């Protein structure tokens, strides 16, 4: 079994969100989780399938997303470059790495056939990162040559980033107290890899939810074994109180080792809960 975690730039239109979900599952892939966020204006789908099942699933979902989403309209606070912003294929152990890489390359080819410029990242692109490709948005990305698909990026649909990777934990921390929205951005800059208090393999941005009332540190933890989620929590708590956490998608159960029960976690579901081994 492999996983695919397409991130779609729509988090508010329920009809569109579930139509895209239906498209993702129209070719045999199983839908394990759907996580939508209105502030980020983003939906993260978790799909499972055998080699050969996920690539066509991603292509079908992309076709539906292109029909229903227009990037020229305001798209929320999360950085993005396409209606399907990123479409990684995930391997759960090293034995499945090769199959995931092959599936990701097949997905890139099929997405390109759908008319989307495709840019590879991670180990399929000599370590090039998602953040590097998103930096500067679509306009900056137009200066790069796509790896698959057409060379021109349409304003309406954008491009898609494709990679193969081990499980990543997308995890948000909401701050308490009378803090300005800028507090989350400052803390994110300190704790992300390369920052003053940088944690290995942690990407972080600061956003303001609820019309600017709730600062949030939004993170991607690329290796939960090197940096457990409790370590991310403690790094943020050095600078501000944390009232709650939120898991986006599914995470390995081990990522929560040592997590304090006094800090609630919304949407806490693990890969093991979904029957993924």
N, C-alpha and C positions, 0 to 999 in steps of 0.2 A: 504493500500500500504506500502511496505517496499522497501528499497534501498540496493544495494550491490555495493561496490566500489573496485573491484579487481585492484591491482597494478601489472603490468606485466613488467618484466625486458627486455623490448625491446622498444626503442624509435627512431630507425633509419630506419628500414626496413618497408616501407609502405605496401608492400604486406602482410607481416606477421601480421602487426598491424590490418589490416582490415579483414584478414582471421580469426584472433582470435575474432574480434568484431562480425563477422558473426556467429561464434560458440557460443558466449555468447547469441545471440538472437535466436538461432535455436530451443529453447524449449518454447518460448513464452514470455520471458522477453523483456522489451523495453529498447533500448539504448538511454539515454538522453544526454550523453556527452562523448567525447573522447579527452584526452589531452596528447600529446606526447612531449617529451623533448629530444633532441639529446645529450645534455651535461650530463644530469642525466641518459640517456639511459633507459627511463622508460615511460610507458604509463598508465594513470589512466582512467579507464572506469567507467561510472556511469550508473547503471542498475536499473530499477524499475520493480516491480512485486508483485503479491499477494503471501501470504504464500503458499509454495509448488512450486512456479515457479523459485525462485532464486537459490536454491540449485542445481537443475539439470543444470541450466544455467552456474553456476560456474564450475561444473564438465566438461561440454562440452568445455568451454573455456580453462580449464586447459589441457584437452587432446590435443587440437590444439597447445597450447603454448609449451607443452612438445615436440611435433613433430618439432616445428620450432625454438626453442631457445636452445642454448648450453652455459651453464654458464662457460664452460672452456675457452670461448672467452672473451676478455675484455668487461665489462658490464657498463662502465661509473662511475659517481661519487657518485651516491646514494647508501647508504648501502642496501644490499639485502641478502636473504638466499635462494631464489628460483626463478624459471621462473615465477610463480605467487607468488610474495613475500608476499603479505598480501591480505586477502579476507574478509573484515568486512561486516556484515549485519547491516544496519543502521535503527534505529527506530526514528520517528519524534516526538513522544511524549511517555509519560510513559505508556499509554494504549496499545501501540504496543511493549513494551519491551519484554514481554513474548513470543510473536510471533517471534520476531527477534532472541531471544536466541534459540528457537526451530529450526528456519530455519538455524542458524549458525551451530548448532550441526548436523543437517541433512547434511549440506554442508560439514562439516568436515568428516563425514562418507563416503560420495560419493567421495570426493577428495582422501581419503585414498584408496578407491577401485580403483582409477585411478593409484595407485602406488606411491603416494606422501605422505611422512611422514607429519603429521599435528600436529602443536602445537597450543593450545588454548592460548589466552591472554585476558587481561581485566577482566570483571566480570565473564567470564566463567572459569577463572583460578586464582581465589582469588587475582585479581589485578595485576598479572604478566604483564609486559609491553612489547610492541614490541621492544623497545630499549634494554631491558634486554635480549631478545631472539636473537637479531641481534648482540649483542656485541661479538666480536671475530669471527664473520662470521660462515660459515658452519662447520668449524673444531670444534669450541667451541660448536655448537649446537649438534654435534654428541655425546657429553657427556650427553645429556639429553634424556630421553625416550619420544618418541612421544605419543600424546594422541590418535591418530588414524593413521591407515595405517601401512606400513612396518617400521621396526626398523632401517633399513639401509638407509642412505641418499646418493643418487647417485650424483656424481660430476656434471653430465650434467644437471640435473633437480632440484636438491636441495629439499627444503621443502617448506611448506606454512604455514603462520600464520593466524589463523581464530579467529574472535571475533564478539561480538555484541555490538554496541555503538550508542550513539546519534550522530548528525551531527558534523563533525570535519571540520575545514577550513584549507586547505593546501594553503600556501601563501608565496610568495617569494618577497624579496626586493633587488633591484640592487643598488649598491653603486656608487657614482660619485667621481670624483677627482682622483688624482694620488696616488692610494692606492695599496699596495701589496695584493696578494691573501690572505695572512695570516690575513688581517684586518677583513675579513668576519668571519673567524673562531674565532677570539678573541671576536668580538661583539656577535656572536651566543652563546658563552660560558657565556657571561655576562647576556644576556637577558633571556636565557632559565630558566625554573623553577629550583630553587636551585642555580642559579648563583648569582653574586654580585648584579645585578639589576634584579633579576629573576621575571618573570611574571607568575601568576598562570596558570597552564595548558598549558604552551607553551613549545614545543620541538623545538630545533633549531640546525642546522648545518651550517657551512660556506663552500662554494664551490667557484671555479673559473670557469667562463664561457668563451667562445670564446677564447680557447687556453690560458687561464690564464689572459685575459685582463680585465675581468669584475668580480669583487668580488660580490657574492650574499649570502645573509642570507636567508636560506630556513627554513620555520617554519611550524609546525602543531599547530594550535590553537584549543585545545580540548573543550573549552567552550567559545564561542564568547560572551555570556552574561556576564561572569566574566571578560573577557579580550577582548574588542572590537578591531578590526583590527587597528583603529586609535591609540590605546594605544601601539600596537606593533610598529607601524611606529614611534611614538614619542620616544620610548625607543631606537630604532636604530639611530634616528637622533641626539640623545645626543652624539653619537660617530662618526658619518659620515653623509654626505649628501646622500639623497636617490633620484635617478633620475627617477625610475619607480618601479611599483609593478606588480605582476602577480598572478592571481588566478588559481589554479589547480583544475579542476572539477567545481562543483557548490557549492554555499554557501547560507545560509539564508540571505535574504535582510537585516535583522537587523544587521548583522555582519559589514555592512558598515556605520552604523550610525555615523555621524560626520566626515566622511572621507573628506579630503580637495581635491577639484577638481583640484588643481594645480599639484597633484601627479597622473599621469595617471596609470590606472590599465588595463593591458592586460587581455583578456579573462574574462572580468567581466560579469558573468552570474549567476543568482540566481536560487535557487530551485523553487521559485515562477514563474520565467520566463519559466521554463520547465513544469509548471502546477502541481508541487508537493505541496501537502498540508498535 
